[in-house]
Amino acid sequence: MESILKVENLSHRYTSTWAIRDINFQIERHGVVGLLGSNGAGKSTTMNIIAGVLSQTEGTVLINGIDKQKDRLLAKRQLGFLPQTPPLHMDFTVREYLTYAAGLRYVEKKHIPKSVDIAMDKCGIAHFSHRLIRNLSGGYRQRVGIAQSIIHNPALVIMDEPTNGLDPNQIIEARKLIREIGEQHTVLLSSHVLNEISILCRDIIMIEGGRIVFSDSMDAFNNYLKPQSVLMHMDQMPAEHALKAIEGVQRVQYLSNRQCRVYFTGGAEITERLIAASVRENWRLQEIQLEKSLLDDVFKQLSTQNKRVN
């Protein structure tokens, strides 16, 4: 099977400093794959090279089997790109802008109206087709940005921090849309937020210090995460044995007479079990907050391990 994306020995240098060095990975099927890294790790450089915004110093990028350096135009036709700030023209209507984007993507003129309709339907913006983009909310502007990235039905869609700056409801809707796009396209999604990657992605590629330190499934990555915890604020604080009787609870740390931290194993459904127990036992739960493992600790652990291997 031909890889949808294959990156070989990719390196890029700014003056005397290497931003990325010997990056190697490949993606062979549809779905959402996460590119995770702390700020300055090299993920944006990697994505910009794949998208054709930047030319690499060394290495090869193959998109649907096409070498980006040898046939840049044909390779670009295989991909869609949503940068962190969507490239929108605020004085265009949604339909005008997507028609313009389709032309830029070399969609045949006779097929442009249908391509625009399909993209608008997929992204849930058909009812705003004649509205000026400047009059849309942030969430719908993001949908227009996603629509332009799939207007030409590309094999690969690259998204850089696609939920950044959205409110919680908009984030939920954007995640749903990204998952749906991943069913028909390969999506490479960049983020420095672990929670975003873990919710959306089946596989993860992690870059730190310009090098890949992890490339595997999310299940394999979860082995590196420390036990998660939940911060609870209750008016009637239960005894430790009552909390530990709840499935998944490992230990309890009391912070005050009304606040405690509960460490657990398993999925985030622990919050549902804790809320149900509070209602049943009248603990009068006022606030519950799921705490994630520190991503910096995971980066450090994997980076150290990678150095030992190399």
C-alpha positions as CSV (number, residue, x, y, z in Angstrom):
1,M,0.0,0.0,0.0
2,E,1.3,3.4,-1.0
3,S,1.7,5.7,2.1
4,I,-0.5,8.8,2.1
5,L,2.4,10.6,3.7
6,K,6.0,9.6,4.0
7,V,8.7,11.7,5.6
8,E,12.3,10.6,5.3
9,N,15.3,12.1,7.0
10,L,13.7,15.5,7.1
11,S,15.9,18.3,8.5
12,H,15.7,22.1,8.4
13,R,18.2,24.7,9.5
14,Y,17.7,28.3,10.3
15,T,21.2,30.0,9.9
16,S,23.4,27.8,12.1
17,T,20.6,26.2,14.2
18,W,18.7,23.0,13.3
19,A,15.0,23.4,13.9
20,I,14.4,19.8,13.1
21,R,16.8,16.9,12.5
22,D,16.3,13.5,10.8
23,I,12.5,13.3,11.1
24,N,11.1,10.0,9.8
25,F,7.5,8.8,9.8
26,Q,4.7,7.6,7.5
27,I,0.9,7.5,7.5
28,E,-0.8,4.8,5.5
29,R,-4.6,5.1,6.1
30,H,-7.4,7.5,6.8
31,G,-8.0,8.8,10.4
32,V,-6.6,11.6,12.6
33,V,-3.0,11.5,13.5
34,G,-1.6,13.9,16.1
35,L,1.7,15.8,15.8
36,L,2.4,16.8,19.4
37,G,5.2,19.0,20.8
38,S,5.8,21.8,23.2
39,N,6.2,25.3,21.8
40,G,9.4,25.5,19.8
41,A,9.8,21.8,19.5
42,G,9.8,21.8,15.7
43,K,6.2,20.7,14.9
44,S,5.3,23.9,13.1
45,T,8.4,23.7,11.0
46,T,7.6,20.1,10.1
47,M,4.0,21.0,9.1
48,N,5.0,24.0,7.1
49,I,7.5,21.9,5.1
50,I,4.9,19.2,4.5
51,A,2.4,21.8,3.4
52,G,4.9,23.4,1.0
53,V,5.1,26.7,2.9
54,L,8.8,26.0,3.6
55,S,11.5,24.2,1.7
56,Q,13.5,21.7,3.8
57,T,17.3,21.8,4.1
58,E,17.5,18.0,3.8
59,G,15.3,15.0,3.4
60,T,12.2,14.0,1.4
61,V,8.4,14.4,1.7
62,L,6.2,12.1,-0.3
63,I,2.5,13.0,-0.5
64,N,0.4,10.1,-2.0
65,G,3.7,8.9,-3.5
66,I,4.6,12.3,-5.1
67,D,7.9,13.9,-4.1
68,K,7.2,17.4,-3.0
69,Q,10.6,18.7,-4.2
70,K,10.3,17.1,-7.7
71,D,6.7,18.0,-8.4
72,R,5.6,20.7,-6.0
73,L,2.4,21.6,-7.8
74,L,1.1,18.1,-8.1
75,A,2.0,17.3,-4.5
76,K,0.2,20.4,-3.3
77,R,-2.9,19.2,-5.1
78,Q,-2.9,16.2,-2.8
79,L,-3.2,18.2,0.4
80,G,-5.3,20.7,2.2
81,F,-4.0,23.1,4.8
82,L,-5.6,24.9,7.7
83,P,-3.0,27.1,9.4
84,Q,-3.5,28.3,13.0
85,T,-5.1,31.5,11.7
86,P,-7.5,30.6,8.9
87,P,-6.7,32.5,5.6
88,L,-10.1,34.1,5.3
89,H,-11.2,37.1,3.3
90,M,-13.6,38.9,5.6
91,D,-15.4,40.9,2.9
92,F,-16.3,37.8,0.9
93,T,-19.5,35.8,1.5
94,V,-18.9,32.1,2.4
95,R,-19.8,30.9,-1.1
96,E,-17.6,33.6,-2.8
97,Y,-14.7,32.7,-0.6
98,L,-15.0,28.9,-1.2
99,T,-15.4,29.5,-4.9
100,Y,-12.2,31.5,-4.9
101,A,-10.5,28.8,-2.8
102,A,-11.6,26.1,-5.2
103,G,-10.1,28.1,-8.1
104,L,-6.8,28.4,-6.3
105,R,-6.8,24.6,-5.8
106,Y,-7.3,24.0,-9.6
107,V,-10.8,22.5,-9.3
108,E,-12.2,22.4,-12.8
109,K,-14.4,25.4,-13.4
110,K,-17.5,23.3,-14.2
111,H,-17.1,21.3,-11.0
112,I,-16.5,24.3,-8.6
113,P,-20.2,24.9,-7.7
114,K,-20.7,21.3,-6.7
115,S,-17.4,21.2,-4.8
116,V,-18.4,24.3,-2.9
117,D,-21.8,22.8,-2.0
118,I,-20.2,19.5,-0.8
119,A,-17.7,21.3,1.4
120,M,-20.4,23.6,2.9
121,D,-22.6,20.6,3.6
122,K,-19.8,18.6,5.3
123,C,-18.8,21.6,7.4
124,G,-22.4,22.6,8.3
125,I,-22.2,26.1,6.8
126,A,-24.6,25.8,3.9
127,H,-27.2,28.0,5.6
128,F,-24.6,30.8,5.9
129,S,-23.6,30.6,2.2
130,H,-24.5,34.2,1.5
131,R,-23.4,35.7,4.7
132,L,-20.2,37.8,4.9
133,I,-17.4,36.0,6.7
134,R,-16.8,39.0,9.0
135,N,-20.3,38.5,10.4
136,L,-19.7,34.9,11.4
137,S,-18.8,33.7,14.9
138,G,-15.3,32.4,15.6
139,G,-16.6,28.8,15.5
140,Y,-18.2,29.2,12.1
141,R,-15.2,31.1,10.7
142,Q,-13.2,28.0,11.7
143,R,-15.6,25.9,9.8
144,V,-15.1,28.0,6.7
145,G,-11.4,27.5,7.1
146,I,-11.8,23.8,7.3
147,A,-14.1,23.8,4.3
148,Q,-11.4,25.5,2.2
149,S,-8.9,22.8,3.2
150,I,-11.1,20.1,1.8
151,I,-12.7,21.9,-1.2
152,H,-10.6,19.9,-3.7
153,N,-11.1,16.5,-1.9
154,P,-7.4,16.1,-0.9
155,A,-5.8,12.8,0.3
156,L,-4.1,14.6,3.2
157,V,-5.5,17.5,5.3
158,I,-3.1,19.3,7.6
159,M,-4.5,21.3,10.6
160,D,-2.4,23.4,12.9
161,E,-4.0,24.0,16.3
162,P,-7.5,23.8,14.8
163,T,-9.4,24.4,18.1
164,N,-7.2,27.2,19.4
165,G,-9.1,30.3,20.5
166,L,-12.6,28.6,20.4
167,D,-15.0,28.5,23.3
168,P,-15.9,25.2,24.9
169,N,-19.0,24.6,22.8
170,Q,-17.2,25.6,19.6
171,I,-14.4,23.2,20.5
172,I,-16.8,20.3,20.9
173,E,-18.3,21.0,17.4
174,A,-14.9,21.4,15.8
175,R,-13.8,18.1,17.2
176,K,-16.9,16.4,15.8
177,L,-16.2,17.9,12.4
178,I,-12.5,16.9,12.4
179,R,-13.4,13.3,13.3
180,E,-15.9,13.2,10.4
181,I,-13.3,14.5,8.0
182,G,-10.9,11.9,9.3
183,E,-13.3,9.2,8.0
184,Q,-12.7,10.2,4.4
185,H,-9.3,11.8,4.5
186,T,-6.1,11.5,6.4
187,V,-5.8,14.3,8.9
188,L,-2.4,15.4,10.4
189,L,-3.3,17.6,13.4
190,S,-0.7,19.7,15.2
191,S,-1.2,20.7,18.9
192,H,0.8,21.3,22.0
193,V,-2.3,20.3,24.1
194,L,-2.2,16.7,25.1
195,N,-5.9,16.5,25.9
196,E,-6.7,17.7,22.4
197,I,-4.5,15.0,20.8
198,S,-5.8,12.2,23.1
199,I,-9.5,13.0,22.3
200,L,-9.1,13.3,18.5
201,C,-6.2,11.0,17.4
202,R,-5.7,7.3,17.0
203,D,-1.9,7.7,16.6
204,I,0.6,10.2,17.8
205,I,3.9,11.5,16.6
206,M,5.8,13.5,19.3
207,I,8.6,15.9,18.5
208,E,10.8,17.5,21.1
209,G,14.0,19.4,20.5
210,G,13.6,19.0,16.8
211,R,13.6,15.2,16.9
212,I,10.9,12.5,17.1
213,V,10.9,11.0,20.5
214,F,7.7,8.9,20.1
215,S,5.7,7.5,17.2
216,D,3.0,5.0,18.0
217,S,-0.7,4.6,19.0
218,M,-2.4,6.7,21.7
219,D,-2.8,3.5,23.7
220,A,1.0,3.0,23.7
221,F,1.5,6.7,24.6
222,N,-0.9,6.4,27.6
223,N,1.6,4.0,29.2
224,Y,3.8,7.0,29.8
225,L,1.2,9.1,31.6
226,K,1.2,9.3,35.3
227,P,-2.0,8.5,37.1
228,Q,-4.6,11.2,36.6
229,S,-6.3,13.0,39.4
230,V,-9.6,14.8,40.1
231,L,-9.9,17.8,42.2
232,M,-13.1,17.9,44.2
233,H,-14.8,20.6,46.3
234,M,-17.6,19.3,48.6
235,D,-19.6,20.7,51.5
236,Q,-19.8,17.3,53.2
237,M,-16.4,15.7,52.9
238,P,-16.6,11.8,52.8
239,A,-14.2,9.5,54.6
240,E,-11.3,8.0,52.6
241,H,-12.7,4.5,52.6
242,A,-16.0,5.8,51.0
243,L,-14.0,7.4,48.1
244,K,-11.7,4.4,47.7
245,A,-14.7,2.1,47.4
246,I,-15.5,3.8,44.0
247,E,-14.2,1.8,41.0
248,G,-10.9,3.3,39.7
249,V,-10.0,5.4,42.8
250,Q,-6.4,4.6,43.9
251,R,-5.8,7.1,46.7
252,V,-7.1,10.3,48.2
253,Q,-5.3,13.5,49.3
254,Y,-7.2,15.8,51.6
255,L,-6.3,19.5,50.9
256,S,-8.8,21.1,53.4
257,N,-12.0,20.2,55.1
258,R,-13.9,20.8,51.9
259,Q,-11.4,20.0,49.1
260,C,-9.5,16.8,48.2
261,R,-7.6,15.3,45.3
262,V,-8.6,11.9,44.1
263,Y,-6.0,9.8,42.1
264,F,-7.4,7.2,39.8
265,T,-6.7,4.8,37.0
266,G,-8.8,4.2,33.9
267,G,-10.7,6.7,31.8
268,A,-12.3,10.0,32.5
269,E,-15.6,8.3,33.3
270,I,-14.4,8.4,36.9
271,T,-16.0,11.9,37.1
272,E,-19.4,10.4,36.4
273,R,-19.0,7.8,39.1
274,L,-17.8,10.4,41.6
275,I,-20.8,12.7,40.8
276,A,-23.2,9.8,41.1
277,A,-21.7,8.8,44.5
278,S,-22.0,12.4,45.7
279,V,-25.7,12.6,44.8
280,R,-26.3,9.2,46.4
281,E,-24.4,9.9,49.6
282,N,-25.3,13.7,49.8
283,W,-21.7,14.9,49.8
284,R,-23.0,18.1,48.2
285,L,-20.4,18.3,45.5
286,Q,-19.8,21.9,44.4
287,E,-17.0,21.5,41.9
288,I,-15.1,18.7,40.2
289,Q,-12.0,19.2,37.9
290,L,-10.2,16.6,36.0
291,E,-6.4,17.1,36.2
292,K,-4.1,15.9,33.5
293,S,-0.5,14.6,33.7
294,L,2.0,17.3,33.1
295,L,3.0,17.1,29.5
296,D,6.4,18.5,30.2
297,D,7.2,15.5,32.4
298,V,6.2,13.2,29.6
299,F,8.4,15.1,27.1
300,K,11.3,14.9,29.5
301,Q,10.8,11.2,30.1
302,L,10.6,10.3,26.4
303,S,13.4,12.7,25.4
304,T,15.7,11.1,28.0
305,Q,14.8,7.6,26.9
306,N,15.4,8.6,23.3
307,K,18.8,9.9,24.0
308,R,19.7,6.6,25.8
309,V,18.6,4.6,22.8
310,N,20.6,6.8,20.3
